[in-house]
Amino acid sequence: MAEQCEPYVVSSTSGVKMREGAGTNTVELGFLGLGSVAHITEKSQDGKWGYVSAVTLDGHSYGVTTGGWIWLDYCVKGMPSKWMVSTSSNLNLREKVDANSKSLAMLPTDTSLTITTIEKKNGYAWGRVAWAKKPNDEWHMREGYVALEYCKKV
C-alpha cells in the first residue's frame, strides 16, 4: 500500500536542511534547495516539522534513501505549477485572496511564479505563490496571492 503524502515546495532561497529528527539540535543529513518538492508522510506533534519520504524537482524524482525531517516554515504546502506574469503592467502580490487586501510586492511582466494552490473567490481565480523569480534574476520569497487572469501557465 502506498504511503499517504502531502507535497511541500521549498520556498526559501537558502533552502532547508534535512535532519535526523524533528528539531535543530539533531544531526544534519542533507539539504533541499529552492523549488524542491518534499513529499511529507508524517508531521511532528506540533506540526512544524515534516518527514520527507521522497523529493522531486521539475518533475524528476530524487528518491530519498534515508529520509529525514525538514522545518516546514521554509516551505509552502501544495503541488507546484509554473506560471508567468503576462500583464503589461506590474501585478500585485496580495496578502489574501482578495483584490482589496494588502499589496506585498509589485511583480513585473515576465516574472516566473511557482503556484501551489488555486482558489476561487467572487468569480476570480487566485494562485498562492510559493516563490517568484523576477526577470532581472531577483528572487521574491514572501508568500502571497496573485490574480491568475493576469498570468499564463507555462
WOFEN-V802741 format. One record per pair of residues at least 12 apart in sequence whose C-alpha atoms are under 10 Angstrom apart, sorted by the first residue. I is the first residue (numbers start at 1). J is the second residue. D is the distance in Angstrom with one decimal. If there is no record, write none. Layout:
# WOFEN-V802741
((I:J:D) (I:J:D))
This chain:
# WOFEN-V802741
((3:40:9.6) (3:41:6.8) (3:42:9.8) (3:53:9.0) (4:39:9.2) (4:40:8.4) (4:41:6.0) (4:42:8.9) (5:38:9.3) (5:39:5.7) (5:40:5.1) (5:41:4.5) (5:42:7.8) (5:51:9.7) (5:52:9.0) (5:53:8.3) (5:54:9.4) (6:37:9.7) (6:38:8.2) (6:39:5.6) (6:40:5.1) (6:41:6.6) (6:42:8.9) (6:50:9.5) (6:52:9.6) (6:77:7.4) (6:78:7.2) (6:79:8.4) (7:36:9.8) (7:37:6.1) (7:38:5.7) (7:39:4.6) (7:40:6.1) (7:41:9.0) (7:52:9.4) (7:54:9.5) (7:55:9.1) (7:56:9.5) (7:75:9.6) (7:76:8.6) (7:77:6.1) (7:78:5.3) (7:79:5.6) (7:80:8.6) (7:116:9.3) (8:35:9.4) (8:36:8.3) (8:37:5.5) (8:38:5.2) (8:39:6.5) (8:40:7.2) (8:50:9.2) (8:52:9.6) (8:55:9.7) (8:72:7.9) (8:74:9.4) (8:75:5.8) (8:76:5.3) (8:77:4.3) (8:78:5.5) (8:79:6.9) (8:80:8.5) (8:116:8.5) (8:130:9.5) (9:32:9.8) (9:33:9.6) (9:34:7.8) (9:35:5.8) (9:36:5.7) (9:37:4.5) (9:38:6.3) (9:39:8.9) (9:55:9.8) (9:56:9.5) (9:57:9.4) (9:72:9.3) (9:74:8.5) (9:75:5.2) (9:76:5.2) (9:77:6.3) (9:78:6.9) (9:79:7.2) (9:80:6.9) (9:114:8.9) (9:115:9.6) (9:116:7.8) (9:130:7.0) (9:131:9.1) (10:32:7.3) (10:33:6.7) (10:34:5.1) (10:35:5.2) (10:36:5.4) (10:37:6.4) (10:38:7.4) (10:70:9.7) (10:71:9.8) (10:72:8.4) (10:73:9.2) (10:74:6.0) (10:75:4.3) (10:76:6.6) (10:77:9.0) (10:130:8.0) (10:131:8.8) (11:33:8.6) (11:34:5.7) (11:35:6.3) (11:36:8.4) (11:37:9.6) (11:72:9.7) (11:73:8.9) (11:74:5.7) (11:75:5.0) (11:76:6.4) (11:77:9.9) (11:114:9.2) (11:129:9.3) (11:130:5.6) (11:131:5.7) (11:132:9.2) (11:140:9.6) (11:141:6.5) (11:142:8.6) (11:143:8.4) (12:32:9.8) (12:33:7.9) (12:34:5.8) (12:35:8.4) (12:73:9.1) (12:74:5.4) (12:75:7.1) (12:76:9.6) (12:130:9.0) (12:131:8.1) (12:139:9.7) (12:140:9.5) (12:141:6.5) (12:142:9.1) (13:33:7.4) (13:34:5.5) (13:35:8.8) (13:74:9.2) (13:131:8.9) (13:139:7.6) (13:140:8.9) (13:141:7.3) (14:31:9.7) (14:32:9.1) (14:33:7.0) (14:34:7.0) (14:74:9.1) (15:31:7.0) (15:32:5.6) (15:33:4.3) (15:34:5.1) (15:35:8.4) (15:36:8.6) (15:74:7.5) (15:75:9.0) (16:30:8.7) (16:31:5.8) (16:32:5.4) (16:33:6.6) (16:34:8.1) (16:36:9.6) (16:69:9.9) (16:70:6.7) (16:71:7.2) (16:72:8.8) (16:73:9.4) (16:74:6.6) (16:75:8.4) (17:29:7.5) (17:30:5.9) (17:31:4.4) (17:32:6.4) (17:33:8.8) (17:68:9.2) (17:69:8.2) (17:70:6.2) (17:71:7.8) (17:74:9.7) (18:30:5.0) (18:31:5.4) (18:32:7.0) (18:50:9.6) (18:51:8.9) (18:52:8.2) (18:67:8.3) (18:68:5.5) (18:69:5.3) (18:70:5.0) (18:71:8.1) (19:31:8.6) (19:49:9.9) (19:51:9.1) (19:52:9.8) (19:67:8.7) (19:68:5.2) (19:69:4.9) (19:70:6.3) (19:71:8.9) (20:51:9.4) (20:66:9.1) (20:67:8.1) (20:68:5.3) (20:69:6.2) (20:70:9.1) (21:44:9.3) (21:49:8.9) (21:50:9.6) (21:51:8.6) (21:68:6.9) (21:69:5.8) (21:70:8.6) (22:43:8.6) (22:44:6.4) (22:45:9.4) (22:46:9.8) (22:47:9.8) (22:48:8.3) (22:49:5.6) (22:50:7.5) (22:51:8.1) (22:68:8.5) (22:69:5.6) (22:70:7.2) (22:71:7.7) (23:44:9.4) (23:48:9.3) (23:49:7.7) (23:69:8.1) (23:70:8.5) (23:71:7.9) (24:69:9.8) (24:70:9.4) (24:71:8.7) (26:69:9.6) (27:68:9.8) (28:68:8.8) (28:69:9.3) (28:70:9.9) (29:66:8.7) (29:67:8.7) (29:68:7.0) (29:69:8.9) (30:67:9.7) (30:68:8.4) (30:69:9.9) (30:70:9.9) (31:68:9.9) (31:70:9.0) (32:55:8.4) (32:56:9.9) (32:57:9.8) (32:70:8.8) (33:57:9.2) (34:57:9.3) (34:74:9.4) (34:75:9.1) (34:130:9.9) (34:131:8.7) (35:56:9.0) (35:57:6.7) (35:58:8.0) (35:75:9.2) (35:80:8.6) (35:114:8.1) (35:130:8.6) (35:131:8.1) (36:55:6.7) (36:56:5.9) (36:57:4.9) (36:58:7.8) (36:59:9.6) (36:60:9.9) (36:62:9.6) (36:75:9.4) (36:80:9.5) (37:52:9.6) (37:54:8.4) (37:55:5.5) (37:56:5.1) (37:57:6.1) (37:58:8.6) (37:59:9.0) (37:60:9.9) (37:61:9.4) (37:62:9.8) (37:75:8.9) (37:76:9.4) (37:77:9.4) (37:78:8.9) (37:79:7.6) (37:80:7.9) (38:50:8.8) (38:51:8.7) (38:52:5.8) (38:53:7.6) (38:54:6.2) (38:55:4.8) (38:56:6.8) (38:57:9.0) (38:62:9.9) (38:63:10.0) (38:64:9.7) (38:69:10.0) (38:70:8.7) (38:72:9.8) (38:75:8.8) (38:77:9.5) (38:78:9.9) (38:79:9.7) (39:51:8.0) (39:52:5.5) (39:53:5.8) (39:54:5.3) (39:55:6.0) (39:56:8.1) (39:63:9.8) (39:64:9.8) (39:77:9.9) (39:78:9.9) (39:79:9.6) (40:52:4.8) (40:53:6.2) (40:54:7.8) (40:55:9.2) (40:67:9.9) (40:68:9.7) (40:69:8.9) (40:70:9.1) (40:72:9.8) (40:77:9.8) (41:53:6.4) (41:54:9.1) (42:69:9.1) (43:69:8.7) (43:70:9.6) (43:71:9.9) (43:72:9.3) (44:69:8.9) (44:71:9.8) (47:71:9.4) (47:72:8.2) (48:70:8.6) (48:71:6.1) (48:72:5.6) (48:73:6.9) (49:68:9.9) (49:69:6.3) (49:70:5.5) (49:71:4.6) (49:72:5.4) (49:73:8.2) (50:68:8.2) (50:69:5.4) (50:70:5.4) (50:71:6.6) (50:72:6.4) (51:67:7.0) (51:68:5.5) (51:69:4.4) (51:70:6.6) (51:71:9.2) (51:72:9.7) (52:64:7.6) (52:66:9.2) (52:67:5.5) (52:68:5.4) (52:69:5.9) (52:70:7.2) (53:65:8.0) (53:66:8.2) (53:67:5.3) (53:68:7.5) (53:69:9.2) (54:66:9.6) (54:67:7.4) (54:68:9.6) (55:67:9.6) (57:80:9.9) (58:80:9.1) (58:81:9.4) (58:82:9.6) (59:80:9.6) (74:130:9.9) (74:141:9.8) (75:130:7.7) (75:131:9.8) (75:143:9.7) (76:115:9.5) (76:116:7.3) (76:117:9.6) (76:128:9.0) (76:129:8.5) (76:130:5.8) (76:131:9.0) (76:143:8.1) (77:116:6.8) (77:117:8.2) (77:128:9.7) (77:130:8.5) (78:115:8.3) (78:116:4.6) (78:117:6.0) (78:118:9.7) (78:128:9.2) (78:130:9.0) (79:114:9.4) (79:115:8.0) (79:116:5.2) (79:117:7.2) (80:113:9.5) (80:114:5.9) (80:115:5.4) (80:116:4.5) (80:117:7.6) (80:128:9.7) (80:129:9.2) (80:130:8.2) (81:113:8.2) (81:114:5.7) (81:115:5.3) (81:116:6.4) (81:117:8.6) (81:127:9.8) (81:129:9.8) (81:130:10.0) (81:153:7.8) (81:154:8.3) (82:112:7.2) (82:113:5.8) (82:114:5.0) (82:115:6.3) (82:116:9.0) (82:129:9.9) (82:132:9.8) (82:152:8.8) (82:153:6.1) (82:154:5.6) (83:110:9.3) (83:111:8.5) (83:112:6.1) (83:113:5.0) (83:114:6.3) (83:115:6.9) (83:127:9.3) (83:129:9.6) (83:132:9.4) (83:148:8.7) (83:151:6.4) (83:152:5.5) (83:153:4.3) (83:154:5.3) (84:108:9.8) (84:109:7.8) (84:110:5.6) (84:111:5.5) (84:112:4.6) (84:113:5.6) (84:114:8.6) (84:115:9.8) (84:132:9.1) (84:133:9.5) (84:134:9.7) (84:148:9.3) (84:150:8.7) (84:151:5.4) (84:152:5.4) (84:153:6.4) (84:154:6.8) (85:107:7.5) (85:108:7.0) (85:109:5.1) (85:110:5.1) (85:111:5.3) (85:112:6.8) (85:113:7.5) (85:132:9.9) (85:134:9.5) (85:146:9.1) (85:147:9.6) (85:148:8.4) (85:149:9.3) (85:150:6.2) (85:151:4.4) (85:152:6.6) (85:153:9.1) (86:108:8.7) (86:109:5.5) (86:110:6.1) (86:111:8.2) (86:112:9.8) (86:148:9.4) (86:149:8.8) (86:150:5.6) (86:151:4.7) (86:152:6.1) (86:153:9.6) (87:107:9.8) (87:108:8.2) (87:109:5.9) (87:110:8.4) (87:149:8.7) (87:150:5.2) (87:151:6.8) (87:152:9.2) (88:108:8.1) (88:109:6.0) (88:110:9.2) (88:150:8.9) (89:106:9.4) (89:107:8.7) (89:108:6.6) (89:109:6.5) (89:150:9.5) (90:105:9.3) (90:106:5.6) (90:107:5.2) (90:108:4.4) (90:109:6.2) (90:110:9.7) (90:111:9.5) (90:150:9.7) (91:103:9.5) (91:105:8.2) (91:106:5.4) (91:107:5.0) (91:108:6.3) (91:109:7.7) (91:111:9.4) (91:146:7.4) (91:147:8.2) (91:150:7.5) (91:151:9.0) (92:104:7.2) (92:105:5.9) (92:106:4.8) (92:107:6.3) (92:108:9.0) (92:144:9.4) (92:145:8.3) (92:146:6.6) (92:147:8.2) (92:150:10.0) (93:105:5.2) (93:106:6.1) (93:107:6.9) (93:127:9.8) (93:128:9.4) (93:129:8.3) (93:142:8.9) (93:143:8.3) (93:144:5.7) (93:145:5.5) (93:146:5.3) (93:147:8.4) (94:106:9.1) (94:126:9.7) (94:128:9.4) (94:129:9.6) (94:143:8.7) (94:144:5.4) (94:145:4.9) (94:146:6.2) (94:147:8.7) (95:128:9.7) (95:142:9.3) (95:143:7.8) (95:144:5.1) (95:145:6.3) (95:146:9.1) (96:126:9.3) (96:128:9.1) (96:143:9.8) (96:144:6.7) (96:145:6.2) (96:146:9.0) (97:118:9.8) (97:119:7.6) (97:120:8.2) (97:121:7.1) (97:122:9.9) (97:124:9.4) (97:125:8.9) (97:126:6.3) (97:127:8.4) (97:128:8.5) (97:144:8.5) (97:145:6.1) (97:146:7.9) (97:147:8.4) (98:120:10.0) (98:121:7.6) (98:122:8.9) (98:124:9.3) (98:126:8.5) (98:145:8.5) (98:146:9.2) (98:147:8.8) (99:121:9.9) (99:124:9.7) (99:126:9.7) (99:145:9.5) (99:146:8.9) (99:147:8.1) (101:145:9.8) (102:144:9.9) (103:144:8.9) (103:145:9.4) (103:146:9.9) (104:142:7.8) (104:143:8.8) (104:144:7.4) (104:145:9.3) (105:140:8.5) (105:142:8.6) (105:144:9.0) (107:132:8.5) (107:133:9.2) (107:134:7.1) (107:135:9.5) (107:140:8.9) (107:146:9.4) (108:134:7.0) (108:135:7.8) (108:136:9.8) (109:134:8.4) (109:135:7.9) (109:150:9.4) (109:151:9.0) (110:133:9.0) (110:134:7.2) (110:135:6.1) (110:136:9.8) (110:151:8.9) (110:152:9.6) (111:132:6.6) (111:133:5.7) (111:134:4.4) (111:135:5.5) (111:136:8.9) (111:137:9.2) (111:138:9.6) (111:139:9.6) (111:140:9.9) (111:151:9.4) (112:131:8.5) (112:132:5.5) (112:133:5.1) (112:134:6.3) (112:135:7.6) (112:137:9.8) (112:139:9.6) (112:151:9.6) (112:152:9.9) (112:153:9.9) (112:154:9.1) (113:127:9.4) (113:128:9.5) (113:129:6.5) (113:130:7.7) (113:131:6.1) (113:132:4.5) (113:133:6.6) (113:134:8.6) (113:140:9.6) (113:146:9.6) (113:151:9.1) (113:152:9.8) (113:153:9.3) (113:154:9.6) (114:127:9.0) (114:128:8.3) (114:129:5.7) (114:130:5.6) (114:131:5.6) (114:132:6.3) (114:133:8.8) (115:127:5.7) (115:128:5.3) (115:129:4.7) (115:130:5.9) (115:131:7.7) (115:132:9.0) (115:143:9.9) (115:144:9.8) (115:145:8.8) (115:146:9.2) (115:148:9.8) (115:153:9.7) (116:128:5.7) (116:129:6.5) (116:130:6.4) (116:131:9.5) (117:129:8.0) (117:130:9.2) (117:145:9.6) (118:145:9.1) (118:146:9.7) (118:147:9.7) (118:148:8.7) (119:145:9.4) (119:147:9.8) (119:148:9.9) (120:147:9.7) (124:147:7.1) (124:148:7.9) (124:149:7.7) (125:145:9.9) (125:146:8.6) (125:147:6.1) (125:148:5.7) (125:149:7.1) (126:144:9.8) (126:145:6.1) (126:146:5.5) (126:147:4.7) (126:148:5.5) (126:149:8.3) (127:144:8.3) (127:145:5.4) (127:146:5.4) (127:147:6.5) (127:148:6.1) (127:149:9.8) (127:151:9.5) (128:143:7.2) (128:144:5.8) (128:145:4.6) (128:146:6.8) (128:147:9.3) (128:148:9.7) (129:141:8.8) (129:142:8.2) (129:143:5.5) (129:144:5.4) (129:145:5.7) (129:146:7.2) (130:142:7.7) (130:143:5.5) (130:144:7.5) (130:145:9.1) (131:143:6.7) (131:144:8.8))
